[in-house]
Amino acid sequence: MGLELMLPQPRASFRLDSVQLPLMFLLSSDTRVLGLIKFFDGLCEYKSQRDRTFVCKHTSHLNLLTSLYLSLNMSRLTLQSTITLSDGKKLPVLGFGALNQAETKDAIIEALKIGYRQIDGAQMYENEDKCGEAIRESGIPRENIFATSKIASSHRGHGYENVTKGVDESLEKWGLKYLDLFLIHDPLNKEKRLESYKALLDAQTAGKIKSVGVSNYGVKHLEEIKKAGYPLPVVNQIELHPFLQQHEIAAYCKVNNIIIQAYCPIIRGASHPKIDAVATKHKKEPAQVLIRWSLQKGYVPLPKSGTSSRILSNTNVFDFELSDEDIASIDELEQNKPCSWNPVNVD
Ligand SMILES: NC(=O)c1ccc[n+]([C@@H]2O[C@H](COP(=O)([O-])OP(=O)(O)OC[C@H]3O[C@@H](n4cnc5c(N)ncnc54)[C@H](OP(=O)(O)O)[C@@H]3O)[C@@H](O)[C@H]2O)c1
């Protein structure tokens, strides 16, 4: 059974600006529930003991509640679990990164065989054709796979026409009728990035892409979209790991119902004695601890590997749980230190 059955959102019934949230887990004997109830006091009105529902004071709190709910139910997460995006689409909780994949096709076929269902591609990775071939050769029905691509601003440029054309080119390369998620890869063109975003919204209306998102967007870039009156992206894909926790962007995304896809989640193979200590305690590898940390924070990590044993081991993160103390010791590792390009602060 996937997590989606346990998430509040699919079961929530919307009433104007509020949401009825069945809190089945209140029956749980978990002591953390007490803290949660205290927290809910501020966000929700308790409706009735009998039908165990709260009424959210504002829909934007849903994402927060979902994260809390997730953290309470982490041990029940599986590789098949999904998170419901703000547009209602379902995103698998663990993705497979396709950057720098010399043997992309084989690695993706292997990942799909193991059970990954989310492939993170991009025009800039120049392997969209291989991603598409892998999907077809895997024999897994298209509708069971979540395929992401990104517009390559650096060598194509932002702008309405370019992005519109770019989406069509991506579809052709992947050999697909639609992509599940299309992102603006970066905010690097101040003049044209809003146009680029509008082009993605129109591609969504045309049925070419299911969901619209952004990548490497800081708070000011997200605010720009809001001020323009466009719907906010459902996803912001940013570099995020213990050495670069992006607190301000993460907080903004949480209250605005934007799911964070965490790139470089295993810090490109780096570790730290504190991460190693947590790994030893749980008899896990540092990379598994890092992926689990990301999941327990409510992010959607996108580890990449071209090595068979690691493609598999990076999925063995659903049979253990980091304690609050483990998480706190890893949280202390913040160094505001990217290992990739992280252009979230550009103008
Ligand atoms: N939106 C953006 O701007 C952006 C930027 C960067 C990345 N991304 C996305 O995020 C994905 C992941 O990022 P990334 O590839 O840069 O970083 P990453 O996933 O943190 O690290 C990948 C590196 O770690 C190694 N590795 C994999 N599993 C390991 C394990 N269990 N133990 C130790 N090392 C391990 C890999 O080597 P092997 O392959 O040899 O196993 C590879 O060198 C990308 O593929 C891409 O989809 C997006």
PDBQT file of the ligand as one rigid body, heavy atoms in Angstrom, charges set to zero:
ROOT
HETATM    1  N1  LIG A 401      18.282  21.356 -11.267  1.00  0.00    +0.000 N 
HETATM    2  C1  LIG A 401      19.601  21.449 -11.234  1.00  0.00    +0.000 C 
HETATM    3  O1  LIG A 401      20.172  22.522 -11.474  1.00  0.00    +0.000 OA
HETATM    4  C2  LIG A 401      20.401  20.243 -10.895  1.00  0.00    +0.000 A 
HETATM    5  C3  LIG A 401      21.775  20.364 -10.634  1.00  0.00    +0.000 A 
HETATM    6  C4  LIG A 401      22.487  19.187 -10.292  1.00  0.00    +0.000 A 
HETATM    7  C5  LIG A 401      21.823  17.974 -10.228  1.00  0.00    +0.000 A 
HETATM    8  N2  LIG A 401      20.471  17.896 -10.514  1.00  0.00    +0.000 N 
HETATM    9  C6  LIG A 401      19.743  16.606 -10.464  1.00  0.00    +0.000 C 
HETATM   10  O2  LIG A 401      20.025  15.944  -9.239  1.00  0.00    +0.000 OA
HETATM   11  C7  LIG A 401      20.585  14.664  -9.506  1.00  0.00    +0.000 C 
HETATM   12  C8  LIG A 401      21.583  14.289  -8.449  1.00  0.00    +0.000 C 
HETATM   13  O3  LIG A 401      22.603  15.257  -8.352  1.00  0.00    +0.000 OA
HETATM   14  P1  LIG A 401      24.143  14.916  -8.549  1.00  0.00    +0.000 P 
HETATM   15  O4  LIG A 401      24.275  13.740  -9.472  1.00  0.00    +0.000 OA
HETATM   16  O5  LIG A 401      24.799  16.166  -8.926  1.00  0.00    +0.000 OA
HETATM   17  O6  LIG A 401      24.607  14.564  -7.060  1.00  0.00    +0.000 OA
HETATM   18  P2  LIG A 401      24.352  13.334  -6.049  1.00  0.00    +0.000 P 
HETATM   19  O7  LIG A 401      23.190  12.511  -6.465  1.00  0.00    +0.000 OA
HETATM   20  O8  LIG A 401      24.382  13.910  -4.682  1.00  0.00    +0.000 OA
HETATM   21  O9  LIG A 401      25.692  12.486  -6.187  1.00  0.00    +0.000 OA
HETATM   22  C9  LIG A 401      25.985  11.689  -7.287  1.00  0.00    +0.000 C 
HETATM   23  C10 LIG A 401      27.416  11.184  -7.092  1.00  0.00    +0.000 C 
HETATM   24  O10 LIG A 401      27.467  10.371  -5.924  1.00  0.00    +0.000 OA
HETATM   25  C11 LIG A 401      27.929   9.068  -6.270  1.00  0.00    +0.000 C 
HETATM   26  N3  LIG A 401      27.118   8.102  -5.512  1.00  0.00    +0.000 N 
HETATM   27  C12 LIG A 401      25.900   7.597  -5.848  1.00  0.00    +0.000 A 
HETATM   28  N4  LIG A 401      25.462   6.752  -4.893  1.00  0.00    +0.000 NA
HETATM   29  C13 LIG A 401      26.420   6.704  -3.951  1.00  0.00    +0.000 A 
HETATM   30  C14 LIG A 401      26.565   5.988  -2.746  1.00  0.00    +0.000 A 
HETATM   31  N5  LIG A 401      25.602   5.166  -2.325  1.00  0.00    +0.000 N 
HETATM   32  N6  LIG A 401      27.691   6.163  -2.016  1.00  0.00    +0.000 NA
HETATM   33  C15 LIG A 401      28.659   7.017  -2.434  1.00  0.00    +0.000 A 
HETATM   34  N7  LIG A 401      28.589   7.711  -3.585  1.00  0.00    +0.000 NA
HETATM   35  C16 LIG A 401      27.480   7.555  -4.336  1.00  0.00    +0.000 A 
HETATM   36  C17 LIG A 401      27.727   8.920  -7.750  1.00  0.00    +0.000 C 
HETATM   37  O11 LIG A 401      28.704   8.080  -8.279  1.00  0.00    +0.000 OA
HETATM   38  P3  LIG A 401      28.342   6.811  -9.210  1.00  0.00    +0.000 P 
HETATM   39  O12 LIG A 401      27.456   7.297 -10.307  1.00  0.00    +0.000 OA
HETATM   40  O13 LIG A 401      29.680   6.370  -9.670  1.00  0.00    +0.000 OA
HETATM   41  O14 LIG A 401      27.659   5.801  -8.332  1.00  0.00    +0.000 OA
HETATM   42  C18 LIG A 401      27.902  10.355  -8.236  1.00  0.00    +0.000 C 
HETATM   43  O15 LIG A 401      29.276  10.631  -8.409  1.00  0.00    +0.000 OA
HETATM   44  C19 LIG A 401      21.174  14.816 -10.911  1.00  0.00    +0.000 C 
HETATM   45  O16 LIG A 401      21.345  13.564 -11.559  1.00  0.00    +0.000 OA
HETATM   46  C20 LIG A 401      20.143  15.667 -11.575  1.00  0.00    +0.000 C 
HETATM   47  O17 LIG A 401      19.048  14.861 -11.971  1.00  0.00    +0.000 OA
HETATM   48  C21 LIG A 401      19.770  19.018 -10.823  1.00  0.00    +0.000 A 
ENDROOT
TORSDOF 0
